[in-house]
Amino acid sequence: MRRSNYFAAACAVVLAFGVSAASAEDFFIPGQQRQAAPAPAAQPAPRPAPRPAPMAAEPSFAAGPADADGAPAAPLPPLPPMPELPPIAKANPPPAASIGVIGVPEVMRASIAAQAVDKAIGSRREKLNEDAQKEQAAWRELQQALAAQSSTMSPEQKRAKERDLQDRIATAQKQFRDRARIIQEAAQYGVSQIERALVAVIRQVADSHSMNLVLHRSQVALNVSNFDITDEVVAQLNKVLPSVVIPPDGMALADMPPQPAQVVTPTNAGPRATAPIPAAGPRP
């Protein structure tokens, strides 16, 4: 009965909104073609409007946004004086750009370590989904059994059974949320290791070509194949990072023992890029 009341109330709100929206003048839905308005009645030709007065030499930005009634807002007060800009010392010009291009999504798809993380995390999520479906089926069976036995139980017994079922559902939901959070943390832990190594590898490959600027391939409209270092980065990344450490299934990151340091050191030749290139890569 309560659900039907909620449904009726929701329908009333939707209908009220539809009536008020339909009665508005010149109503249209963004993204759809505006319906043609009926042709207005013929009116006498208007008289030519008087020529506007010439604009002042220094126009003011007094016209603010229109208020709710469509009238212009009150004029803005005069701005404070412009601060004086202090002089800046002459600096050295930047070096000539030597540009490289990389496709980070392609690198992540071809990374052996990223494929292993995706496989492990995918299997854990499938197991979580299976366990959740089994638990939901058990809830339905208990609810059906409780409904069948309700006529033979006292009100106190029925309330006790209902409380037990509610406690089981609440406990299971919390456990599933915790498991989902742990799985997501494990995925992020593995991807973070790949991203850290990828930054160092990109710098290493860029230094080998004397490149000082590397752009995402998706941001470049046209480039020559000699600019693209994607394949070289994939080969070097798979060589230095064939696998990563992820927590065992069911273990939170806070419970993991300290891991030995895994540092990928780029070469020292040439300038180093500072932009976090892998930021555009996919995440599990």
C-alpha positions in Angstrom: 0.0 0.0 0.0 2.8 2.4 0.9 4.6 1.7 -2.5 1.4 2.5 -4.4 1.1 5.8 -2.5 4.7 6.7 -3.4 4.0 5.8 -7.0 0.9 8.0 -7.1 2.7 10.9 -5.5 5.5 10.6 -8.0 3.0 10.6 -10.9 1.4 13.7 -9.5 4.7 15.5 -9.4 5.5 14.5 -13.0 2.1 15.5 -14.2 2.2 18.8 -12.5 5.6 19.5 -14.0 4.4 18.6 -17.4 1.4 20.9 -17.2 3.4 23.8 -16.0 6.1 23.3 -18.6 3.6 22.8 -21.4 1.8 26.0 -20.5 4.9 28.1 -20.6 5.3 30.4 -23.6 7.8 29.3 -26.3 8.6 26.1 -24.5 11.0 23.7 -26.2 13.2 20.8 -25.2 17.0 21.4 -25.7 18.5 19.0 -28.3 15.2 18.7 -30.2 13.9 20.8 -33.1 11.8 23.7 -32.0 8.2 23.4 -33.1 7.2 26.1 -35.6 5.1 28.7 -33.9 1.7 29.7 -35.6 2.1 32.5 -38.0 1.1 35.8 -36.4 -1.7 37.9 -37.8 -0.8 40.5 -40.4 0.3 43.8 -38.8 0.7 47.1 -40.4 4.3 47.9 -41.5 6.2 49.5 -38.5 7.7 52.9 -38.9 11.4 53.0 -39.3 13.2 53.2 -35.9 15.1 56.3 -35.1 18.8 56.2 -35.6 20.7 55.3 -32.3 22.8 57.9 -30.7 26.5 57.6 -31.4 28.4 55.4 -28.9 30.5 57.2 -26.3 34.3 57.2 -26.8 34.7 55.0 -23.6 31.8 52.5 -23.4 30.9 51.3 -20.0 30.1 47.7 -19.1 27.1 48.8 -17.1 24.6 46.4 -18.6 24.6 43.4 -16.3 22.7 40.1 -16.5 18.9 40.4 -16.7 16.9 39.8 -13.6 14.0 37.4 -13.2 11.6 39.8 -14.9 13.9 40.2 -18.0 14.9 43.8 -17.1 18.6 44.6 -17.0 20.3 44.6 -13.6 21.6 47.6 -11.9 24.8 49.1 -13.4 28.1 47.9 -11.9 30.1 50.4 -9.9 33.3 51.7 -11.3 36.2 49.3 -11.0 39.1 50.0 -8.7 42.3 51.3 -10.3 44.4 48.8 -12.3 47.5 47.8 -10.2 50.8 48.8 -11.6 52.7 45.8 -13.0 56.3 45.5 -11.7 59.0 44.9 -14.2 60.1 41.4 -14.9 63.7 40.5 -15.5 64.6 39.2 -18.9 64.7 35.4 -18.9 66.4 33.0 -21.3 64.2 31.7 -24.1 63.1 28.0 -23.8 64.9 25.5 -26.0 63.6 24.6 -29.4 60.8 22.1 -29.1 61.7 18.5 -30.1 58.3 16.8 -30.0 57.2 13.2 -29.5 53.7 11.6 -29.6 52.4 8.7 -27.5 49.2 6.8 -27.3 48.8 6.0 -23.6 45.6 3.9 -23.9 47.4 1.8 -26.5 50.4 1.4 -24.1 48.1 0.3 -21.3 46.4 -2.3 -23.5 49.7 -3.7 -24.7 51.3 -3.8 -21.2 51.8 -7.3 -19.9 51.5 -6.1 -16.3 48.2 -4.2 -17.1 46.8 -7.3 -18.7 47.6 -9.4 -15.6 46.0 -6.8 -13.3 42.9 -6.7 -15.5 42.6 -10.5 -15.4 43.1 -10.8 -11.7 40.7 -7.9 -10.8 38.1 -9.1 -13.3 38.0 -12.6 -11.8 37.6 -11.1 -8.3 34.7 -9.0 -9.4 33.0 -12.0 -11.1 33.4 -14.0 -7.8 31.9 -11.1 -5.8 29.0 -10.9 -8.2 28.3 -14.6 -8.0 28.4 -14.5 -4.2 26.0 -11.5 -4.1 23.5 -13.3 -6.4 23.6 -16.4 -4.2 23.0 -14.4 -1.1 20.1 -12.6 -2.7 18.6 -15.9 -3.7 18.9 -17.0 0.0 17.1 -13.9 1.1 14.2 -14.6 -1.2 13.9 -18.1 0.1 13.9 -17.0 3.7 11.3 -14.3 2.9 9.0 -16.9 1.2 9.4 -19.3 4.1 8.6 -16.6 6.6 5.5 -15.6 4.6 4.4 -19.3 4.5 4.9 -19.8 8.2 3.5 -16.4 9.4 0.0 -17.9 10.0 1.4 -20.4 12.5 3.6 -18.0 14.4 2.8 -15.5 17.1 3.4 -11.8 16.5 6.5 -11.9 18.7 8.0 -14.9 16.8 7.2 -13.2 13.5 8.9 -10.0 14.5 11.9 -11.9 15.7 12.2 -13.8 12.4 11.9 -10.5 10.5 14.6 -8.9 12.7 16.9 -11.8 12.1 16.4 -11.5 8.3 17.0 -7.8 8.3 20.2 -8.2 10.4 21.5 -10.8 7.9 20.7 -8.6 5.0 22.4 -5.6 6.6 25.5 -7.6 7.5 25.8 -9.2 4.1 25.5 -5.8 2.3 28.2 -4.3 4.5 30.5 -7.3 3.7 29.9 -6.9 0.0 30.6 -3.2 0.1 33.9 -3.9 2.0 34.9 -6.6 -0.6 34.1 -4.2 -3.5 36.2 -1.5 -1.9 39.1 -3.9 -1.3 39.0 -5.0 -4.9 39.0 -1.4 -6.2 42.0 -0.6 -3.9 43.9 -3.6 -5.3 43.2 -2.5 -8.9 44.3 1.1 -8.1 47.5 -0.3 -6.4 48.4 -2.3 -9.4 47.7 0.5 -11.9 49.7 3.0 -9.8 52.8 0.9 -10.2 52.3 0.8 -13.9 51.8 4.5 -14.2 54.9 5.2 -12.1 57.0 3.0 -14.3 55.4 4.4 -17.4 56.4 8.0 -16.5 60.1 6.9 -16.2 60.0 4.8 -19.4 58.5 7.8 -21.4 61.3 10.0 -20.1 63.9 7.4 -21.0 62.6 6.9 -24.5 62.2 10.6 -25.0 65.8 11.2 -23.9 67.0 8.6 -26.3 65.5 10.7 -29.1 66.5 14.1 -27.6 62.8 14.9 -27.2 61.8 17.6 -24.7 58.0 17.6 -25.3 55.8 14.5 -25.5 52.1 15.0 -26.4 49.1 12.6 -26.2 48.3 11.2 -29.6 44.6 12.1 -29.1 45.6 15.8 -28.8 47.4 15.9 -32.1 45.5 16.2 -35.4 48.4 15.3 -37.7 51.8 13.9 -37.1 54.5 11.9 -38.8 55.2 8.4 -37.8 58.8 9.3 -36.7 57.3 11.4 -33.9 55.4 8.4 -32.4 57.2 6.6 -29.6 54.3 4.3 -28.5 55.8 1.0 -29.7 59.2 1.8 -28.2 57.5 2.7 -24.8 55.5 -0.6 -24.9 58.6 -2.7 -25.6 60.6 -1.0 -22.8 57.8 -1.0 -20.3 57.2 -4.8 -20.8 60.9 -5.3 -20.4 61.3 -3.4 -17.1 57.9 -4.2 -15.6 56.5 -7.5 -16.7 54.4 -7.8 -13.5 53.3 -5.8 -10.5 52.4 -6.6 -6.9 48.7 -6.7 -6.0 47.3 -7.6 -2.6 45.9 -11.2 -2.2 42.2 -11.6 -2.7 40.4 -10.3 0.3 43.3 -8.4 1.8 43.1 -4.7 2.3 46.0 -2.4 1.5 46.4 -1.5 5.1 47.0 -5.1 6.0 49.7 -5.7 3.3 53.3 -6.2 4.5 55.9 -3.7 3.3 57.0 -4.4 -0.2 60.6 -4.2 -1.5 61.4 -1.0 -3.4 60.9 -1.3 -7.2 62.4 1.8 -8.8 62.7 2.3 -12.6 65.5 4.9 -13.1 65.5 6.8 -16.4 68.8 7.9 -18.0 70.3 11.2 -17.0 70.8 12.5 -20.6 68.8 15.4 -21.7 66.1 17.5 -20.1 63.3 15.7 -18.2 59.6 16.2 -18.8 57.5 17.3 -15.8 54.0 16.6 -17.1 52.3 13.4 -15.8 51.8 11.8 -19.2 49.9 8.7 -18.0 47.1 10.7 -16.5 45.0 10.1 -19.6 45.3 6.3 -19.5 42.4 4.0 -18.6 41.9 2.9 -15.0 40.2 -0.4 -13.9 
